[in-house]
Amino acid sequence: MTLIARTHARGIETLTLDSPHNRNALSAALLSELASALADCAKEDAVRAIVLTHTGTTFSAGADLKDPPHPDALVGLLRQIVELDKPVLARVTGHVRAGGLGLLAACDISAAATESTFAFTEVRIGVAPAVISLTLLPRTDPRALARHYLTGERFDAAEAARIGLVTAAGDDVDAVLEPILDGLRRAAPEALAETKRLLTARVLETFDRDAADLTALSARLFAAPHAREGMTAFLERRDPSWVL
């Protein structure tokens, strides 16, 4: 079963997360297939930029609790997007949760439809947004991120744009993206690559400094008793034991 669909139009390669049975959760299989597709795009001169989008009503529900990827695999995918010498854009027309937000933040530019919603749900299942902080902390408003990390509240596309999680939001996400894609088509590929390096230098410094510690933290938290309770409660559609 193919989890990533690919289409091409005027220099733009669109990679579509196509795993509707689990709301495009970040399974080991999906991460592997997406990494392979990105590697292919990096080699193709005909690809000026990459748009990452999704089927269904959810961009990504976060880590697949039934087939969780190793933290190293998620770190590798996020870094691959940041290091890719072509711009990577996200097109969101649905919901994004937990690890899916790290994927969103790894992209250079992102656009969300007005009906999209976002939430860092990790604390509600007994873990923390550890690995995804590699892309989120350098790019997102710290005071807003504190609230959303600590509470797991759901927020809308306007708030996501205000705090820097997405570049822009609008009723018609394709209309939002149209002038951006036109600008990329008019830019020299070599100039795009060098400009992206300028923009991602601070993010890559975060990877170099913190990736090992955050990977270890993620593994430790997911193995802890409170995480087992939280994930079991989630799968059983009940409140975990700590809810007051």
C-alpha positions as CSV (number, residue, x, y, z in Angstrom):
1,M,0.0,0.0,0.0
2,T,1.4,3.4,-1.0
3,L,1.2,6.0,1.7
4,I,2.6,8.9,-0.3
5,A,1.0,10.0,-3.6
6,R,3.0,12.2,-6.0
7,T,2.0,14.6,-8.7
8,H,3.9,17.2,-10.6
9,A,2.9,20.5,-12.2
10,R,5.1,23.4,-13.5
11,G,8.1,22.6,-11.3
12,I,6.1,21.9,-8.2
13,E,6.1,18.3,-6.8
14,T,3.2,17.6,-4.5
15,L,3.6,14.8,-2.0
16,T,0.3,13.8,-0.4
17,L,0.1,11.9,2.9
18,D,-2.4,9.2,2.0
19,S,-3.0,7.1,5.1
20,P,-6.7,7.8,5.9
21,H,-7.2,4.7,8.1
22,N,-5.1,6.3,10.8
23,R,-5.6,10.0,10.0
24,N,-2.1,10.2,8.4
25,A,-0.4,9.3,11.7
26,L,3.3,9.2,11.6
27,S,4.0,5.5,11.4
28,A,7.4,4.0,10.8
29,A,6.2,3.0,7.3
30,L,4.9,6.5,6.4
31,L,8.1,8.2,7.6
32,S,10.2,5.8,5.6
33,E,8.1,6.4,2.4
34,L,8.1,10.2,2.8
35,A,11.8,10.3,3.4
36,S,12.4,8.3,0.2
37,A,10.1,10.6,-1.8
38,L,11.9,13.7,-0.5
39,A,15.2,12.1,-1.5
40,D,14.0,11.5,-5.0
41,C,12.8,15.1,-5.3
42,A,16.2,16.4,-4.1
43,K,17.8,14.7,-7.2
44,E,15.3,16.0,-9.8
45,D,16.2,19.2,-11.6
46,A,12.6,19.5,-12.8
47,V,11.4,20.0,-9.2
48,R,11.7,23.6,-8.1
49,A,9.8,23.2,-4.8
50,I,7.8,20.5,-2.9
51,V,4.3,20.9,-1.5
52,L,3.4,18.5,1.4
53,T,-0.3,18.0,1.7
54,H,-2.8,15.3,2.8
55,T,-5.9,13.4,2.0
56,G,-9.0,13.5,4.3
57,T,-9.7,15.9,7.1
58,T,-6.4,15.5,9.0
59,F,-2.9,16.6,7.8
60,S,-1.4,14.3,10.5
61,A,-2.7,13.0,13.9
62,G,0.9,12.8,15.2
63,A,2.8,9.6,16.1
64,D,1.0,6.3,15.3
65,L,0.6,4.7,18.7
66,K,0.1,1.3,17.1
67,D,3.2,1.6,14.9
68,P,5.4,4.3,16.4
69,P,8.5,5.4,14.6
70,H,11.8,5.4,16.4
71,P,12.6,8.9,17.6
72,D,15.8,8.8,15.4
73,A,13.6,8.3,12.3
74,L,11.5,11.3,13.1
75,V,14.6,13.4,13.8
76,G,16.0,12.3,10.5
77,L,12.9,13.2,8.5
78,L,12.6,16.6,10.1
79,R,16.3,17.3,9.4
80,Q,15.9,16.1,5.9
81,I,13.2,18.6,5.2
82,V,15.2,21.5,6.8
83,E,18.4,20.5,4.9
84,L,16.8,19.9,1.5
85,D,18.1,22.5,-0.9
86,K,14.6,23.1,-2.4
87,P,11.8,24.9,-0.6
88,V,9.3,22.6,1.1
89,L,5.8,24.0,1.6
90,A,2.9,22.6,3.7
91,R,-0.7,22.8,2.5
92,V,-3.1,22.1,5.3
93,T,-6.9,21.8,4.9
94,G,-7.7,19.9,8.1
95,H,-6.5,19.1,11.6
96,V,-2.9,18.8,12.8
97,R,-1.9,17.2,16.1
98,A,1.2,16.5,18.1
99,G,4.0,15.2,15.9
100,G,2.3,16.5,12.8
101,L,3.1,20.0,14.1
102,G,6.8,19.2,14.0
103,L,6.4,18.2,10.4
104,L,4.6,21.4,9.7
105,A,7.3,23.5,11.4
106,A,10.0,21.8,9.4
107,C,8.6,23.2,6.2
108,D,9.9,26.5,4.9
109,I,6.5,28.0,4.2
110,S,3.0,26.8,5.2
111,A,-0.6,27.7,4.4
112,A,-3.6,26.6,6.3
113,A,-7.3,26.7,5.5
114,T,-9.5,28.7,8.0
115,E,-11.2,25.5,9.2
116,S,-7.9,23.8,10.2
117,T,-7.2,23.2,13.9
118,F,-4.1,22.5,15.8
119,A,-3.1,21.0,19.2
120,F,-0.1,19.8,21.0
121,T,-1.8,16.8,22.7
122,E,1.3,15.1,24.1
123,V,0.8,16.2,27.7
124,R,-2.7,14.7,27.6
125,I,-1.3,11.2,26.9
126,G,1.6,11.6,29.4
127,V,4.5,12.6,27.2
128,A,6.1,15.8,26.0
129,P,6.6,17.4,22.5
130,A,10.3,16.5,22.7
131,V,11.7,15.7,19.2
132,I,9.4,18.1,17.4
133,S,10.8,21.0,19.5
134,L,13.8,20.9,17.1
135,T,11.7,22.6,14.5
136,L,9.2,24.4,16.7
137,L,11.2,26.2,19.3
138,P,13.4,28.2,16.8
139,R,10.4,29.2,14.7
140,T,7.4,29.8,16.9
141,D,6.5,32.5,19.4
142,P,7.8,31.2,22.8
143,R,5.0,32.6,25.0
144,A,2.3,31.2,22.9
145,L,4.1,27.9,22.6
146,A,4.3,27.7,26.4
147,R,0.5,27.9,26.6
148,H,-0.2,25.4,23.9
149,Y,2.6,22.9,24.9
150,L,1.4,22.9,28.6
151,T,-2.3,22.8,28.1
152,G,-2.9,20.8,24.9
153,E,-5.6,23.2,23.9
154,R,-7.0,23.2,20.4
155,F,-6.4,26.4,18.5
156,D,-7.4,27.7,15.1
157,A,-5.6,28.7,11.9
158,A,-5.6,32.4,12.8
159,E,-3.8,31.7,16.0
160,A,-1.4,29.4,14.2
161,A,-0.5,32.2,11.8
162,R,-0.2,34.7,14.6
163,I,2.4,32.6,16.5
164,G,4.4,31.7,13.4
165,L,3.4,28.1,13.2
166,V,2.0,28.7,9.7
167,T,2.9,31.4,7.2
168,A,-0.6,32.4,6.3
169,A,-4.2,31.2,6.6
170,G,-7.3,31.8,4.5
171,D,-10.6,30.4,3.4
172,D,-9.1,29.1,0.1
173,V,-5.7,27.6,0.9
174,D,-4.8,27.3,-2.8
175,A,-5.5,31.0,-3.3
176,V,-3.1,31.7,-0.4
177,L,-0.4,29.5,-2.0
178,E,-0.8,30.7,-5.6
179,P,1.4,33.8,-5.4
180,I,3.9,32.0,-3.3
181,L,4.3,29.2,-5.8
182,D,4.5,31.8,-8.6
183,G,7.3,33.5,-6.8
184,L,9.2,30.2,-6.4
185,R,8.8,29.5,-10.1
186,R,10.4,32.9,-10.9
187,A,13.4,32.3,-8.6
188,A,16.7,30.8,-9.7
189,P,17.2,27.3,-8.2
190,E,20.7,28.0,-7.0
191,A,19.5,31.3,-5.3
192,L,16.7,29.4,-3.6
193,A,19.1,26.8,-2.2
194,E,21.5,29.5,-0.8
195,T,18.7,31.5,0.6
196,K,17.2,28.5,2.3
197,R,20.6,27.8,3.9
198,L,20.5,31.4,5.4
199,L,17.0,30.8,6.8
200,T,17.6,27.4,8.3
201,A,21.0,27.9,9.9
202,R,19.6,28.5,13.3
203,V,17.3,25.5,13.1
204,L,20.2,23.3,12.2
205,E,22.2,24.6,15.1
206,T,19.3,23.4,17.3
207,F,19.5,19.9,15.8
208,D,23.3,19.8,16.3
209,R,23.0,20.9,19.9
210,D,19.8,19.2,21.1
211,A,18.8,16.2,18.9
212,A,20.5,13.5,21.0
213,D,19.1,14.8,24.3
214,L,15.6,15.2,22.9
215,T,15.6,11.8,21.3
216,A,16.6,10.3,24.7
217,L,13.9,12.2,26.5
218,S,11.3,11.0,24.0
219,A,12.3,7.4,24.4
220,R,12.3,7.7,28.2
221,L,8.9,9.3,28.4
222,F,7.2,6.9,26.0
223,A,8.5,4.0,28.2
224,A,7.2,5.5,31.4
225,P,4.1,4.2,33.3
226,H,2.2,7.5,32.8
227,A,2.7,7.3,29.1
228,R,1.3,3.7,29.0
229,E,-1.7,4.9,31.0
230,G,-2.2,7.9,28.7
231,M,-1.9,5.9,25.5
232,T,-4.2,3.1,26.8
233,A,-6.8,5.7,27.8
234,F,-6.5,7.3,24.4
235,L,-7.1,4.0,22.6
236,E,-9.9,3.1,24.9
237,R,-11.5,6.5,24.5
238,R,-11.5,7.4,28.2
239,D,-9.9,9.9,30.4
240,P,-6.5,8.9,31.9
241,S,-6.3,8.4,35.6
242,W,-4.8,11.8,36.4
243,V,-7.6,13.9,35.0
244,L,-9.3,16.0,37.8
